[in-house]
């Protein structure tokens, strides 16, 4: 019997598989596609996702894939947020390639061309039916995790509700060339000499640009209809009021501002992570980072349960912590959607919010929300407990780390010399980088609260 079956080899499934292997468990990971698509809706990883990759020692692998160096302008529906941000400008396809290579190096291979057909939960395992090239087989796993995207088969078969809002906006995306356009230090200049408006002409790679046209969602629109360059050109013209030169499309896609979140992230031995658990407008690019946060939180809990050291109820904490985190992402992306929806009162709303965002405290609050840096787990009276660790430390082994209030210098197993800066109190850091205990109480009580759960 396999410990865990992960369905879906996107960034979240791959990272979760690597996390479980790091902590001593070899998962089975499958994907229905024979090979990766190479297509990229997401253009990078930011904020909390970057911090987690850094703690795992994976940041250098991604920095080698960065398409463009330099600061990235953080924004809220196009309103500038002049706050520092950690952003890896890496196409999602390259994120997946790096994570899969990392997983391979750990000795775990993705089984491609394998689809989940059905499953049945039992007292101590899940019996799953898989299909590969017409052949059907069954196997048993202790836990099943759906990382299989917005149309999640796992979520559907589990009967988990996916409530939310219907789309009011249709967005057409194209990775295209832009003949006659010139990229300057001041932005992209179109052939007519005008500066490209927000949402047009984000440079990606190989001379390609990302363009997005936004319009009200047409009643009765058929999203399954073929999508051609002419449709994108017409939508850009309607959205921006003039022709924008686009050609040689590498990828065309439609998406909406629908926002949905799974009613529960856990149903018995079935769990959800990433887009299987939450979908939203990709405003500000929080998708991959939020999914990595799901995986990091779930992995150490699942590992502790699989190892027989902690009760199954430890997994309840995954929903308790990550569902509110996902809800905050839906909230700020829905707010950004409203700020991009045309209407007679929109200029006044954007003007007032623009003034508010010039207040440092308000700007910092919104910036942290957009970057996923505002997560705070639990309600401990010590404000450090439940926050992301205050000092960067090496968490490559995926273990709890006790940080003492003195300067420590040591060499890790990779021969690197590390120094932990002195702190005011001892801290216990969870494997996902959050503070589990700070030294003004009984550490045994704190650990029991995080790990005992009933």
VOVEX-950191 format. One line per field, with one value per residue (C-alpha): residue in three letters; x, y, z; residue number from 1. Coordinates in nm, 4 decimals. Each point is the difference from the previous one (the first is absolute). Layout:
residues N
aa <- [Ala|...]
u <- [X|...]
v <- [Y|...]
w <- [Z|...]
i <- [NUM|...]
END
This chain:
residues 454
aa <- [Unk|Unk|Unk|Unk|Unk|Unk|Unk|Unk|Unk|Unk|Unk|Unk|Unk|Unk|Unk|Unk|Unk|Unk|Unk|Unk|Unk|Unk|Unk|Unk|Unk|Unk|Unk|Unk|Unk|Unk|Unk|Unk|Unk|Unk|Unk|Unk|Unk|Unk|Unk|Unk|Unk|Unk|Unk|Unk|Unk|Unk|Unk|Unk|Unk|Unk|Unk|Unk|Unk|Unk|Unk|Unk|Unk|Unk|Unk|Unk|Unk|Unk|Unk|Unk|Unk|Unk|Unk|Unk|Unk|Unk|Unk|Unk|Unk|Unk|Unk|Unk|Unk|Unk|Unk|Unk|Unk|Unk|Unk|Unk|Unk|Unk|Unk|Unk|Unk|Unk|Unk|Unk|Unk|Unk|Unk|Unk|Unk|Unk|Unk|Unk|Unk|Unk|Unk|Unk|Unk|Unk|Unk|Unk|Unk|Unk|Unk|Unk|Unk|Unk|Unk|Unk|Unk|Unk|Unk|Unk|Unk|Unk|Unk|Unk|Unk|Unk|Unk|Unk|Unk|Unk|Unk|Unk|Unk|Unk|Unk|Unk|Unk|Unk|Unk|Unk|Unk|Unk|Unk|Unk|Unk|Unk|Unk|Unk|Unk|Unk|Unk|Unk|Unk|Unk|Unk|Unk|Unk|Unk|Unk|Unk|Unk|Unk|Unk|Unk|Unk|Unk|Unk|Unk|Unk|Unk|Unk|Unk|Unk|Unk|Unk|Unk|Unk|Unk|Unk|Unk|Unk|Unk|Unk|Unk|Unk|Unk|Unk|Unk|Unk|Unk|Unk|Unk|Unk|Unk|Unk|Unk|Unk|Unk|Unk|Unk|Unk|Unk|Unk|Unk|Unk|Unk|Unk|Unk|Unk|Unk|Unk|Unk|Unk|Unk|Unk|Unk|Unk|Unk|Unk|Unk|Unk|Unk|Unk|Unk|Unk|Unk|Unk|Unk|Unk|Unk|Unk|Unk|Unk|Unk|Unk|Unk|Unk|Unk|Unk|Unk|Unk|Unk|Unk|Unk|Unk|Unk|Unk|Unk|Unk|Unk|Unk|Unk|Unk|Unk|Unk|Unk|Unk|Unk|Unk|Unk|Unk|Unk|Unk|Unk|Unk|Unk|Unk|Unk|Unk|Unk|Unk|Unk|Unk|Unk|Unk|Unk|Unk|Unk|Unk|Unk|Unk|Unk|Unk|Unk|Unk|Unk|Unk|Unk|Unk|Unk|Unk|Unk|Unk|Unk|Unk|Unk|Unk|Unk|Unk|Unk|Unk|Unk|Unk|Unk|Unk|Unk|Unk|Unk|Unk|Unk|Unk|Unk|Unk|Unk|Unk|Unk|Unk|Unk|Unk|Unk|Unk|Unk|Unk|Unk|Unk|Unk|Unk|Unk|Unk|Unk|Unk|Unk|Unk|Unk|Unk|Unk|Unk|Unk|Unk|Unk|Unk|Unk|Unk|Unk|Unk|Unk|Unk|Unk|Unk|Unk|Unk|Unk|Unk|Unk|Unk|Unk|Unk|Unk|Unk|Unk|Unk|Unk|Unk|Unk|Unk|Unk|Unk|Unk|Unk|Unk|Unk|Unk|Unk|Unk|Unk|Unk|Unk|Unk|Unk|Unk|Unk|Unk|Unk|Unk|Unk|Unk|Unk|Unk|Unk|Unk|Unk|Unk|Unk|Unk|Unk|Unk|Unk|Unk|Unk|Unk|Unk|Unk|Unk|Unk|Unk|Unk|Unk|Unk|Unk|Unk|Unk|Unk|Unk|Unk|Unk|Unk|Unk|Unk|Unk|Unk|Unk|Unk|Unk|Unk|Unk|Unk|Unk|Unk|Unk|Unk|Unk|Unk|Unk|Unk|Unk|Unk|Unk|Unk|Unk|Unk|Unk|Unk|Unk|Unk|Unk|Unk|Unk|Unk|Unk|Unk|Unk|Unk|Unk|Unk]
u <- [0.0000|0.1318|-0.0104|-0.1316|-0.1349|0.0367|-0.2173|0.1407|0.3608|-0.0281|0.2100|-0.2040|-0.0034|0.3711|0.0948|-0.2188|0.1589|0.3485|-0.0969|-0.1281|0.3130|0.2154|-0.1766|0.0476|-0.3044|-0.0115|-0.3292|-0.1552|-0.0584|-0.1986|-0.1089|-0.2516|0.2149|0.2681|0.2348|-0.0019|-0.1791|0.2803|-0.2671|-0.0001|-0.2911|0.2021|0.3026|0.1749|0.0094|-0.0103|-0.0017|-0.0708|0.0713|0.3476|0.0692|-0.0945|0.2195|0.2889|-0.0448|0.0196|0.3208|-0.1687|0.0231|0.3246|-0.1646|-0.2771|0.2229|0.1780|-0.3353|-0.0917|-0.1002|0.0748|0.2016|-0.0780|-0.2881|-0.3548|-0.2732|-0.2469|-0.3521|-0.3593|-0.2259|0.2552|0.0365|0.3703|0.1106|0.3453|0.1014|0.2871|-0.1014|0.1726|-0.1032|0.1466|-0.0877|-0.0075|-0.2584|-0.2165|0.1256|0.3551|-0.1111|-0.1436|0.3141|0.2253|-0.2215|-0.0243|0.3790|0.0319|-0.2500|0.1929|0.3177|-0.1783|-0.0849|-0.3682|-0.1294|-0.3324|-0.2154|-0.1362|-0.2948|-0.1718|-0.3460|-0.2081|-0.3261|-0.1623|0.0699|-0.1656|0.0861|0.0311|0.0874|0.3776|0.0659|-0.1357|-0.0515|0.0682|-0.0653|0.2531|-0.0015|0.3143|-0.0094|-0.3298|0.1087|-0.1825|0.1541|-0.0785|0.2303|-0.0265|0.1432|-0.0262|-0.0779|-0.1065|0.0887|-0.1596|0.2388|-0.1835|-0.1139|-0.3228|-0.1919|0.1287|-0.1091|0.0947|-0.2207|-0.2919|0.0193|0.0327|-0.3224|0.1634|-0.1994|0.1741|-0.2090|0.0825|-0.0870|-0.0864|0.2155|-0.0833|0.3158|0.1497|0.3732|0.1791|0.3693|0.2591|0.3727|0.0797|0.2517|-0.0666|0.1424|0.1307|-0.0224|0.3114|0.0935|0.1584|0.0951|-0.3313|-0.2054|-0.1274|-0.0547|-0.2523|0.0579|-0.2210|0.2359|-0.2435|0.1077|-0.1678|-0.2801|-0.0075|-0.0543|0.1596|0.3446|0.1642|0.3252|0.0538|0.2545|0.1301|-0.1414|-0.3522|-0.2353|-0.2974|-0.3154|-0.3341|-0.3338|-0.2787|-0.3711|-0.3333|-0.0920|-0.2342|-0.3279|-0.0043|0.3656|0.1446|0.3461|0.0599|-0.0195|0.3319|0.2067|0.1872|0.2283|-0.2742|-0.2171|0.2852|0.0682|-0.3656|-0.0167|0.3145|-0.1541|-0.3219|0.1892|0.2500|-0.1664|0.2642|0.1753|0.2897|0.2316|0.0215|0.1169|0.1477|-0.1987|0.1793|-0.2910|-0.3528|-0.2259|-0.3159|-0.0652|-0.2404|-0.0249|-0.2039|0.0998|-0.0625|0.1321|-0.0487|-0.2328|0.2583|0.3619|-0.0347|-0.2637|0.1157|0.3128|-0.0423|0.1647|0.0159|0.2737|0.0658|-0.2591|-0.1952|-0.0764|-0.0339|-0.0284|0.0069|0.0990|0.3822|0.0310|0.3384|0.1108|-0.0790|-0.0897|0.3258|0.1102|-0.3332|0.0175|0.3561|-0.1187|-0.2721|0.2542|0.2498|-0.2677|-0.1463|0.3297|0.1339|-0.3391|-0.0466|0.3558|-0.0516|-0.3188|0.1507|0.2936|-0.2375|0.1211|-0.3148|-0.3742|-0.1955|-0.1723|0.3221|-0.1239|-0.3014|0.2385|0.0734|-0.3531|-0.0128|0.3095|-0.0051|-0.3718|0.0123|0.3216|-0.1745|-0.3026|0.2232|0.1395|-0.3521|-0.0894|0.2838|-0.0270|-0.3762|0.0662|0.2471|-0.2576|-0.2476|0.2665|0.0441|-0.3703|-0.1145|-0.2783|-0.0886|0.1286|0.3244|0.2244|-0.1111|0.0626|0.3439|0.0876|-0.0933|0.1813|0.3051|0.0136|-0.0457|0.2891|0.2296|-0.0397|0.2975|-0.1929|-0.2826|0.2425|0.1970|-0.3188|-0.1194|0.3494|0.0334|-0.3452|0.0779|0.3302|-0.1503|0.2179|-0.2868|-0.0677|-0.0171|-0.0978|-0.1622|-0.0734|0.2995|0.0456|0.3594|-0.0278|0.2986|-0.1745|-0.1786|0.1960|0.2557|0.3435|0.1613|0.3497|0.0872|0.1357|0.0752|-0.3043|0.1252|-0.0481|-0.3696|0.0185|-0.0980|0.2887|0.0689|0.1628|0.1847|0.0514|0.3715|0.2061|0.0681|0.2444|0.0194|0.0432|-0.2947|0.0137|0.0765|0.3156|-0.1442|0.0815|-0.3168|-0.0461|-0.3214|-0.0374|-0.0691|-0.3603|-0.1737|-0.1610|0.0241|-0.2281|-0.1282|-0.0477|-0.2398|0.1165|-0.2070|0.1808|-0.2568|0.0747|-0.1485|0.1250|0.1785|0.1837|-0.2461|-0.1947|0.0259|0.1327|-0.1617|-0.3427|0.0565|0.1200|-0.2940|-0.2363|0.1509|0.0518|-0.2324|-0.3341|-0.2347]
v <- [0.0000|0.3435|0.2628|0.2784|0.0450|0.3521|0.0717|0.2785|0.0887|0.3776|0.2172|-0.0920|-0.3763|-0.0076|0.2078|-0.2092|-0.3195|0.1426|0.1119|-0.3453|-0.1665|0.2485|-0.1061|-0.3722|-0.1112|-0.0978|0.1065|-0.1221|0.3012|-0.0261|0.2323|-0.0720|0.1745|-0.1973|0.2998|0.3551|0.2521|0.2573|0.2711|0.2615|0.1969|0.1090|0.2219|-0.0524|-0.0693|0.2705|0.0803|-0.2953|-0.2496|0.1450|-0.0065|-0.3689|-0.0908|0.1883|-0.1854|-0.3286|0.1060|-0.0084|0.3688|-0.0262|-0.2555|0.2466|0.3055|-0.1748|0.0042|0.3641|0.1707|0.3532|0.1377|0.3185|0.1277|-0.1048|0.2586|-0.1295|0.1254|-0.0309|-0.0060|0.2200|0.2430|0.0061|-0.1380|0.1454|-0.2693|-0.2507|-0.3356|-0.3305|-0.1135|-0.2727|0.0880|-0.3615|-0.1534|-0.2673|-0.2591|0.0609|-0.0118|-0.3439|-0.1125|0.1060|-0.1668|-0.3218|-0.0130|0.0570|-0.2813|-0.2287|0.0732|-0.1241|-0.3275|0.0615|-0.0093|0.1318|-0.2721|0.1760|-0.0985|-0.1367|0.1273|-0.0466|-0.1731|-0.0539|-0.0644|-0.1395|0.1071|-0.2718|0.0074|-0.0118|0.0612|0.1251|-0.2479|0.1822|-0.0962|0.1272|-0.0045|0.0045|-0.0477|-0.1866|-0.2304|0.0249|-0.1001|0.0478|0.0723|0.1027|0.3110|0.1379|0.3541|0.1592|0.3618|0.1909|0.2494|-0.0318|0.3531|0.1942|-0.2884|-0.2409|-0.3603|-0.0724|0.2790|-0.1042|-0.3703|0.0862|0.2030|0.3108|0.3160|0.2793|0.3110|0.3461|0.2715|-0.0360|0.1834|0.3599|0.0620|-0.1817|0.0299|-0.1035|-0.0730|-0.0295|-0.0678|0.1767|0.2045|0.3746|0.1279|0.3553|0.0220|0.1157|-0.0875|0.3000|0.0886|0.1847|-0.2983|-0.1392|0.2475|-0.0977|0.0745|0.3108|0.1404|-0.0539|-0.1691|-0.3383|0.0124|-0.2225|-0.3638|0.0300|-0.1126|-0.1647|-0.1354|-0.3672|-0.1971|-0.0535|0.3340|-0.0846|0.2211|-0.0774|0.1966|-0.0143|0.1458|0.0452|0.0286|-0.0646|-0.3669|-0.0472|-0.1790|-0.3515|0.0111|-0.3362|-0.0272|-0.3281|0.1680|0.0193|0.3069|0.1686|0.3024|0.2042|-0.0324|0.1248|0.2944|0.1040|-0.0305|0.2139|0.2645|0.0067|0.0023|0.2742|0.2011|-0.0445|-0.2729|-0.1753|-0.1932|-0.3699|-0.2958|-0.3524|-0.1179|-0.2653|-0.0461|0.1383|-0.0553|0.1320|0.0298|0.1824|0.1683|-0.2824|-0.0566|-0.3327|-0.1791|-0.3578|-0.0242|-0.2207|-0.0776|-0.3410|-0.2695|-0.3098|-0.1268|0.2351|0.3433|0.2889|0.2511|0.2771|0.0774|-0.3114|0.1836|0.3606|0.1901|0.3757|0.2752|-0.0158|0.3684|0.0625|-0.3571|-0.1701|-0.3413|-0.1966|0.1500|-0.0835|-0.3565|-0.0450|0.1225|-0.2658|-0.2697|0.1110|0.0028|-0.3363|-0.1844|0.0141|-0.0908|-0.2918|-0.1168|0.0057|-0.2059|-0.2459|-0.0537|-0.1111|0.2666|0.2126|-0.0523|0.0328|0.3065|0.1957|0.0250|0.2029|0.2883|0.0130|0.1158|0.2226|0.1933|-0.0087|0.0564|0.3511|0.0682|-0.0951|0.2110|0.3067|-0.0601|-0.0194|0.3202|0.2106|-0.1381|0.0631|0.3546|0.0469|-0.1375|0.2647|0.2684|-0.1115|-0.0215|0.3041|0.2131|0.3654|-0.0078|-0.1858|0.3091|0.1353|-0.3327|-0.0407|0.3610|-0.0336|-0.3323|0.1440|0.2756|-0.2524|-0.2089|0.2988|-0.0483|-0.2215|-0.2188|-0.0650|-0.0656|-0.2458|-0.1803|-0.0477|-0.0921|-0.2762|-0.1299|-0.0159|-0.1793|-0.2542|0.1225|0.0710|-0.3565|-0.0363|-0.3382|-0.0504|0.2524|-0.0244|0.3070|0.0246|0.1806|-0.1901|-0.3356|-0.0879|0.2543|-0.0760|-0.0415|0.3382|-0.1094|-0.2002|-0.3429|-0.3205|-0.2295|-0.2317|-0.3096|0.0709|-0.0333|0.2095|0.2283|0.1410|0.3430|0.1149|0.3666|0.0038|0.0259|-0.3451|-0.0732|-0.3478|-0.1988|-0.1864|-0.3320|0.1819|0.1523|0.3493|0.2211|0.1435|0.2565|0.0502|0.3558|0.0463|0.0421|0.1202|-0.3332|-0.3642|-0.1008|-0.3307|0.0138|-0.2370|-0.1807|0.2420|0.3020|0.1235|0.0589|-0.2788|0.1279|0.3018|-0.0201|0.1465|-0.3172|-0.3759|-0.1410|-0.3382|0.1605|0.1905|-0.3061|-0.2000|0.2686|-0.0079|-0.3755|-0.1668|0.1281|-0.2049]
w <- [0.0000|-0.0949|0.2726|-0.2223|-0.3517|-0.1387|-0.3042|-0.2188|-0.0834|-0.0084|0.2324|0.3084|-0.0554|-0.0837|0.3043|0.2308|-0.1310|0.0597|0.3513|0.0927|-0.1360|0.1899|0.3177|-0.0609|-0.2005|-0.3670|-0.1599|-0.3223|-0.2272|-0.3232|-0.2787|-0.2745|-0.2654|-0.1828|0.0231|0.1398|-0.2218|0.0200|0.0310|0.2729|0.1384|0.3028|-0.0592|0.3290|0.3731|0.2610|0.3697|0.2259|-0.2780|-0.0531|0.3744|0.0191|-0.2981|0.1611|0.3301|-0.1914|-0.1759|-0.3429|-0.0867|-0.2037|-0.2303|-0.0829|-0.0253|-0.2857|-0.1865|0.0647|-0.3260|0.1096|0.2888|0.1873|0.2123|-0.0783|0.0466|0.2578|-0.0702|0.1129|-0.3081|-0.1733|0.2925|0.0943|0.3344|0.0570|0.2442|-0.0247|-0.1419|-0.0568|-0.3477|-0.2195|-0.3591|-0.1196|-0.2329|0.1638|-0.2499|0.1213|0.3646|-0.0708|-0.1846|0.2899|0.2596|-0.2012|-0.0403|0.3760|0.0639|-0.2364|0.1959|0.3114|-0.1738|-0.0739|-0.3577|-0.1228|-0.1574|-0.3089|-0.2135|0.3111|0.0954|0.3119|-0.0939|0.3378|0.3659|0.3093|0.3539|0.2628|0.3688|-0.0358|-0.3714|-0.3313|-0.2846|-0.3285|-0.3598|-0.2539|-0.3793|-0.2146|-0.3779|0.0195|0.2813|0.3324|0.3298|0.3666|0.2882|0.3623|0.1637|0.3497|-0.1202|-0.3293|-0.0805|-0.2865|-0.1575|-0.3302|-0.0639|-0.0301|-0.1600|0.2663|-0.0468|0.3610|0.1338|-0.2224|0.0901|0.3689|-0.0187|0.1468|-0.0733|-0.1904|0.0725|-0.1249|-0.2493|-0.3672|-0.2572|-0.0851|-0.2019|-0.2990|-0.0484|-0.3178|0.0322|-0.2722|-0.0054|-0.3260|-0.1902|-0.0348|-0.3313|0.0201|0.3796|0.1867|0.3558|0.1752|0.3561|0.0255|-0.1133|-0.3270|-0.2844|-0.2675|-0.3707|0.0248|0.2659|0.2855|0.3195|0.0389|0.2616|0.3077|-0.1004|-0.3425|-0.0982|0.2998|-0.1470|0.0683|-0.2056|-0.3540|-0.1168|0.1164|0.1980|0.2232|-0.0881|0.1796|-0.1100|0.2585|-0.0789|0.1730|-0.0183|-0.2988|0.0850|-0.1381|-0.1055|-0.1089|0.1548|-0.1818|-0.3412|-0.1906|0.0867|-0.2839|-0.0269|-0.1685|0.3113|0.2174|-0.2335|0.0046|0.3801|0.0400|-0.2262|0.2030|0.3323|-0.0776|-0.2762|-0.2694|-0.1947|0.1725|-0.2323|0.0913|-0.2076|0.0166|0.3010|0.2014|0.2366|0.0219|0.2981|0.1606|0.3723|0.2303|0.3370|0.1543|0.3626|0.1726|0.3057|0.1144|0.2979|0.1710|-0.0831|0.1659|-0.0238|0.1835|-0.1741|-0.2964|-0.0029|-0.2477|-0.0764|-0.2522|-0.2676|0.0973|0.3249|-0.1250|-0.3277|-0.0539|-0.2371|-0.0306|0.0927|0.1588|-0.0722|0.3346|-0.1436|0.0145|0.3315|0.1638|-0.1310|0.1255|0.3399|-0.0055|-0.0847|0.2645|0.2697|-0.0989|-0.0477|0.3552|0.1443|-0.2372|0.0629|0.3770|-0.0333|-0.2487|0.2331|0.2737|0.2407|0.0103|-0.0240|-0.3233|0.1476|-0.0679|-0.3590|0.1150|0.0608|-0.3731|-0.0790|0.3083|-0.1102|-0.3784|-0.0628|0.1548|-0.1941|-0.3241|0.0928|0.0347|-0.3492|-0.1405|0.1813|-0.1377|-0.3533|-0.0019|0.1202|-0.2852|-0.2420|0.1159|-0.0497|-0.3623|-0.0877|-0.2029|0.1434|0.0609|0.3590|-0.0702|-0.0471|0.3375|0.1718|-0.1557|0.0792|0.3658|0.0395|-0.1753|0.2611|0.2810|-0.1321|0.0444|0.3760|0.0999|0.2450|-0.2473|-0.2843|0.2122|0.1080|-0.3587|-0.1193|0.2574|-0.0877|-0.3729|0.0651|0.2385|0.2851|0.2394|0.1153|0.3775|0.1398|0.3382|0.2739|0.2320|0.2223|-0.1202|-0.3359|-0.1428|0.0300|-0.3224|-0.2051|-0.2709|0.1589|0.0780|-0.1038|-0.3143|0.0937|-0.1861|-0.0064|-0.2721|0.2127|0.0510|0.3780|0.3013|0.0979|0.3477|-0.0296|0.3113|0.0969|-0.0752|-0.3128|-0.1424|-0.2829|-0.1470|-0.3199|-0.1406|-0.1824|-0.3284|0.1492|0.0085|0.2976|0.1507|0.2730|0.1912|0.1180|0.3725|0.1048|0.3109|0.0851|-0.1061|-0.2863|-0.1301|-0.3778|-0.1770|-0.3155|-0.2114|0.1481|0.2520|0.3689|0.2138|0.3349|0.1442|0.3292|0.2456|0.0770|0.0349|-0.3285|0.0735|0.0243|-0.3239|-0.1892|0.1315|-0.1277|-0.3510|-0.0251|0.2503|-0.1338|0.2120]
i <- [1|2|3|4|5|6|7|8|9|10|11|12|13|14|15|16|17|18|19|20|21|22|23|24|25|26|27|28|29|30|31|32|33|34|35|36|37|38|39|40|41|42|43|44|45|46|47|48|49|50|51|52|53|54|55|56|57|58|59|60|61|62|63|64|65|66|67|68|69|70|71|72|73|74|75|76|77|78|79|80|81|82|83|84|85|86|87|88|89|90|91|92|93|94|95|96|97|98|99|100|101|102|103|104|105|106|107|108|109|110|111|112|113|114|115|116|117|118|119|120|121|122|123|124|125|126|127|128|129|130|131|132|133|134|135|136|137|138|139|140|141|142|143|144|145|146|147|148|149|150|151|152|153|154|155|156|157|158|159|160|161|162|163|164|165|166|167|168|169|170|171|172|173|174|175|176|177|178|179|180|181|182|183|184|185|186|187|188|189|190|191|192|193|194|195|196|197|198|199|200|201|202|203|204|205|206|207|208|209|210|211|212|213|214|215|216|217|218|219|220|221|222|223|224|225|226|227|228|229|230|231|232|233|234|235|236|237|238|239|240|241|242|243|244|245|246|247|248|249|250|251|252|253|254|255|256|257|258|259|260|261|262|263|264|265|266|267|268|269|270|271|272|273|274|275|276|277|278|279|280|281|282|283|284|285|286|287|288|289|290|291|292|293|294|295|296|297|298|299|300|301|302|303|304|305|306|307|308|309|310|311|312|313|314|315|316|317|318|319|320|321|322|323|324|325|326|327|328|329|330|331|332|333|334|335|336|337|338|339|340|341|342|343|344|345|346|347|348|349|350|351|352|353|354|355|356|357|358|359|360|361|362|363|364|365|366|367|368|369|370|371|372|373|374|375|376|377|378|379|380|381|382|383|384|385|386|387|388|389|390|391|392|393|394|395|396|397|398|399|400|401|402|403|404|405|406|407|408|409|410|411|412|413|414|415|416|417|418|419|420|421|422|423|424|425|426|427|428|429|430|431|432|433|434|435|436|437|438|439|440|441|442|443|444|445|446|447|448|449|450|451|452|453|454]
END
